[in-house]
Amino acid sequence: MILCSRRPVRRRVTLCTTADALTPYRGPVPWAAFARHTGIVERLAAACPVTRTSPNAKPIHDILHRFLLPALVDGRRFAHVERLREDSTITTLFDLSGVVGDYTIKRLFASIAELAGAA
C-alpha cells in the first residue's frame, strides 16, 4: 500500500495498492500516512508527562514512533525494535531525528510516574 493522491483533498487519506517494494516491512507505509494525517503521535508526545532535558536525549516523538512500529510488523518483544533499525526508510517515513533502541523506550516508560501515566 502507498499513499496516493489523485486530486488534492483535505482531510482524506486514500490508500492504493502497488507492486513496488517500498520497505521490507509492509505496515509502516500506511501507518506513516495515517499518523501524519491524524497527528496522533504528536498529540501523545505533547501529553507525555516526561520532560527530556539532556542535549543527547531523543525527542519523545521519535521514541513513541519506535514503540508503536514493532506492533505493526508483528513484534512481540522490545528486542524487535532492533530489527527496524536496519530499515533506513523508517527514519525518512516518520521524520525521525535518529534511531532509538529498546533501552531508550524502556527508560522513557520507566520515568513516567504510575499516576501520571493513568491520566
N, C-alpha and C positions, 0 to 999 in steps of 0.2 A: 504494500500500500504506500501511496505517496500523496502528499497534499497537492491537489490540483485546483487551479483557479481558471475556470472558463470565462468568467467575467468578474469584474470587481463587485463583490457583495459584502456588505458589512454584517458582522455577527454570524456568519455561516462558515462552517468548515466542511469542505467536500473532500472525501477520500476516494481515490481511484486506484484500481489495481495496476500493477506494472510488472513486467518480467525482469526488470533490472534489479541487480543485487545492490541495494543501497547500503546495507550494513549486514554483517554476519548474523546479527540478532534482529529478527523482523519487527519486534514490538516497539522499539524506540522511535521509529519514524512517525507513526500516527500519534504516539504519546507526546512527542515533541510539539506537533501541531496543536493537539488538544491543550497541553499545558500552556503554550504560548497564547493561544486564543482565550483561555479562561483566566489565566493569571493565577491559577491555584497554588503553585509553588511559591510565588512571590507573596501571596496572602499568608500562607503558612509561615514563611520566613519572617514576615512582619509581625506575626502574632507570637513568635517564639520568645519565651521569657529569658533567653540567654543573650548576653552581650559579649561579643568577641572583641577583645581589646588588643591582643597580640598582633604585631605587624605581620607575623608569619601565619596567622590564622586564616583559614579558607572561609569565604562567606557562607553563611547559613544556607543560602540559596543553593550553592554547589553541593553542600552536604546532604540536603534534603533530596535533591535530584539523584544523588548517588545512593541514597537509601531506598528510593522508590523504584529505580531502574531494575534491580535484580528480580523484583517481583514480576516484572513484565517478561523477563526471559527465564522464568521458572527457577529462580534462585531460592534456595531453601535455608541458606546459612549466610552469615556475614562474609564468609570466605568467597562467596560467589561475586562479591563486589570486585574482587581482584581480576576476574576474567574479563570484566568490562573495561578494565584499564588498557587492554590490548587493542581495543577498537578506537582508532583515532577520530572517527566520525562523531562519536558521542560528545566530545568536548565542543565541537562545532555545532552540532544539532541543538544542544541545550545552552549554548553561550556560556560555558563554564570557564572560569579563570584558570582552572587546573584540575588535576586528578586527585581525588582524596581516596584514602584507603579505608579498610574496615575499622581500624582503630580510631580514626577521626570520627566516624559515625558513632561508635560506642562511647567515646568521650563526650560528644555533644549530648547524647541522651542521658548519660550519667550525670551531667551537670545541671539537668533540669530537676528542680525540686518536685517531689511527688504531687504536692497540692497545686503547684503552678501548672503542671502538665495535665491535670484533671480538668482544668477550666475550659 
